[in-house]
Amino acid sequence: MHNHHQDHDHDHDHHHHHDNRYSDMQARVRSLETVLTEKGLIDPAAIDAIVETYETKVGPRNGARVVAKAWSDPGFSDWLKQDATAAIASLGFTGRQGEHMRAVFNTPETHNLVVCTLCSCYPWAVLGLPPVWYKAPAYRSRAVIDPRSVLAEFDVTLPEDTKIRVWDSTAELRYLVVPMRPSGTEGLDEEKLADLVTRDSMIGTGLALAPENAR
Amino acid sequence: MNGPHDLGGQMGFGPVAPEPDEPYFHANWEKRALGITLSCGAFGAWMIDESRHARENVPPGDYLKASYYEIWIRALETLLERHGFATAQEIEAGHKLQEPPRPKRVLTAEMVPGVLARGGPCDRPVATAPRFAAGDRVRTRNFNPETHTRLPRYARGKSGVVEAVQGSFVFADDNAHGRGENPQWVYTVVFDAGEIWGEGADPSLTVSIDAWDSYLERV
């Protein structure tokens, strides 16, 4: 039996031996920041502001609000299908790695999954910074050839006759998956609906939560 | 280039192993790496395409072992040296040894909200009408340039169907090498898994790429 977490730790221990210059990333990056600050090229306070933005303001809660609105408001849902960038901007979510958005809707017939096989393209404006697995070789290599095995590792099993559409983000379009609305959610308002929309459900590696599993 | 970054369809990397409740950063240096990379991007000396190509040029053995923030930092050092903003010697020493060129812009904390909210749109008008329409059958070209391309190896020389005309965008393959933005139409092209992977392909699977016009031939 494989123990995933053990494998991960094992990899981690080893990857520091391959190049001495990068054996201590903390020191390497501190050195880089010092050099660039001394040269007047960067402002450490700007770095703090960037980090704060992605730790507190720009994250998957943004995307969850988009999805909850699409579930609740057919007019918004149509707009999201036709012009996702504008529809998403109307909720205040714009900017870096969200300049050219497309929303793709899961249906009972088709499940959508997003990957960037060539790098780490991800819709930051609605989902924030990507998780480590999204940027790592295991996901990027296998999502396009064997997505069902990938989904199984996220505990998602789709019916055999469900079609799977994988979107490889090879250009500057960024994709947001709109998961199917769970049953038993008819009475919920957008705020409660947003609690059911996980980050992974908007990448396609998860499904929206049933109301009893809301976080 | 046929670099280590072009991962679609490769095997042997083990399970995806998602981390429950993963934090945004796993070490403090990752926070600084994010901020430094974005701050240096604000210089206006290079665009995303050149950054991506610098990342692809991290040697394969290192690329596949490194965390993504490490890849960013390795590539950033290449870009800083190439454009004269910092030398390897300075980064080794951890101190300024010479005056840098003046960048177009130095990102300050006050500028951060505006810069992040604007992002960097890369759609550009083109004078010609799109060559293909939704529903057209196309074949991707087969080429193996040593330079930057966004046509993954698994999707070269394959037949598919144009699903949507997505607009016209800066052509990454040129812009990465300072040959200008040369915008082209971009199309979403869908392939049956059988066309890409052949025998044993998942019959329920289709895969799409976003392809610049010059990647495609009519069939």
Interface residues (C-beta under 8 A of the other chain):
Chain A: H2 H4 H5 D7 H8 D11 H14 H15 H18 D19 R21 Y22 M25 Q26 R28 V29 R30 S31 L32 E33 T34 V35 L36 E38 K39 G40 L41 I42 D43 A45 A46 I47 D48 A49 I50 V51 T53 Y54 E55 V58 G59 T94 G95 R96 Q97 G98 E99 H100 R102 T117 L118 C119 S120 A125 G128 L129 P131 V132 W133 K135 A136 P137 A138 Y139 R140 S141 R142 A143 V144 I145 D146 P147 R148 V150 E153 F154 E160 D161 T162 K163 I164 R165 V166 W167 D168 S169 T170 A171 E172 L173 D200 T205
Chain B: H5 D6 L7 G8 G9 Q10 M11 F13 G14 P15 V16 A17 P18 E19 E22 Y24 F25 H26 A27 N28 W29 K31 R32 A33 L34 G35 I36 L38 S39 C40 F43 R52 R55 E56 G61 D62 L64 K65 A66 S67 Y68 Y69 E70 I73 R74 L76 E77 L80 F85 A86 E90 I91 E92 A93 G94 H95 K96 E99 P100 P103 V106 L107 T108 A109 M111 V112 P113 V115 L116 A117 R118 G119 G120 P121 C122 D123 R150 L151 P152 Y154 A155 Q166 G167 F169 V170 A172 V186 T188 V190 A193 I196 W197 A201 D202 S204 L205 T206 V207 S208 I209 D210 A211 W212
